[in-house]
């Protein structure tokens, strides 16, 4: 869990948040880590909820599930790696 208690909104200029969502997830049978639920909420939404007030834009770097991410938050921006695969 991200602790934002010590972050003051005026201390730093807002910047973009990039969530790196790549990898094969071989230890969890290929499941998408960002879409997994812990504490009744998926990880992507937990990250966004914790940091949205402190960033200008949220980006996801991923090679899959971009439509699913968009359906959860329409303000997300995306980019893929130049290299194919993992």
Secondary structure, DSSP 8 states (H G I E B T S, - for coil): ----TT--TTTS--EEEEEE--S--GGGTT--GGG-EETTEEHHHHHHHHHGGGEEEEEEE-SS-HHHHHHH-TT-EEE--SSS--
